[in-house]
Amino acid sequence: MFPLDFWDMSLLIAVIAIILLVSSEMLSSYYGKVDILIDKKRLKNATIAVSITFLVTAVLRIATMLILA
């Protein structure tokens, strides 16, 4: 199998957060009328949740490096 550890999941969450941030900005009203039927509020909430999850994993990684050093 393909084992994923905590740090691999952190990288995956970071990539997902970047994709969600870019897509939420592309769907913003600043770019004019967009004909995509996506709930912008739900997308923004998902983006914030994934970004916070990534930041938590990054803080945990930094904390473990400082503790082990």
C-alpha positions as CSV (number, residue, x, y, z in Angstrom):
1,M,0.0,0.0,0.0
2,F,0.9,3.7,-0.1
3,P,1.2,4.8,3.5
4,L,0.6,8.5,4.3
5,D,2.0,9.9,7.4
6,F,1.1,13.1,9.2
7,W,3.5,15.3,7.2
8,D,2.3,14.0,3.8
9,M,-1.2,14.8,4.8
10,S,0.0,18.3,5.8
11,L,1.4,18.8,2.3
12,L,-1.9,17.6,0.8
13,I,-3.9,20.0,2.9
14,A,-1.6,22.8,1.9
15,V,-2.1,22.1,-1.8
16,I,-5.9,21.8,-1.3
17,A,-5.9,25.2,0.6
18,I,-4.0,26.9,-2.2
19,I,-6.4,25.5,-4.8
20,L,-9.5,26.6,-2.8
21,L,-8.0,30.1,-2.2
22,V,-7.3,30.6,-5.9
23,S,-10.7,29.3,-7.0
24,S,-12.6,31.5,-4.4
25,E,-10.7,34.5,-5.6
26,M,-11.5,33.7,-9.2
27,L,-15.2,33.5,-8.4
28,S,-15.2,36.8,-6.6
29,S,-17.3,39.7,-7.8
30,Y,-14.3,41.7,-8.8
31,Y,-13.8,39.7,-11.9
32,G,-17.3,40.4,-13.2
33,K,-20.1,38.0,-13.9
34,V,-19.2,34.3,-13.6
35,D,-21.6,31.7,-14.8
36,I,-20.6,29.0,-12.4
37,L,-23.2,27.8,-9.9
38,I,-21.1,27.4,-6.7
39,D,-22.2,28.7,-3.4
40,K,-19.5,31.3,-2.8
41,K,-20.1,31.5,1.0
42,R,-19.7,27.8,1.4
43,L,-16.5,27.8,-0.7
44,K,-15.1,30.6,1.3
45,N,-15.9,28.7,4.6
46,A,-14.3,25.6,3.2
47,T,-11.2,27.6,2.2
48,I,-10.9,29.1,5.7
49,A,-11.4,25.7,7.4
50,V,-8.7,24.0,5.2
51,S,-6.3,26.9,5.7
52,I,-6.7,26.8,9.4
53,T,-6.2,23.0,9.4
54,F,-2.9,23.5,7.4
55,L,-1.7,26.2,9.8
56,V,-2.4,23.9,12.8
57,T,-0.4,21.1,11.2
58,A,2.4,23.5,10.4
59,V,2.5,24.7,14.0
60,L,2.5,21.0,15.2
61,R,5.5,20.3,12.9
62,I,7.4,23.3,14.2
63,A,6.7,22.4,17.8
64,T,7.9,18.9,17.3
65,M,11.1,20.2,15.7
66,L,11.7,22.5,18.6
67,I,11.0,19.8,21.2
68,L,13.3,17.3,19.5
69,A,16.1,19.8,18.9
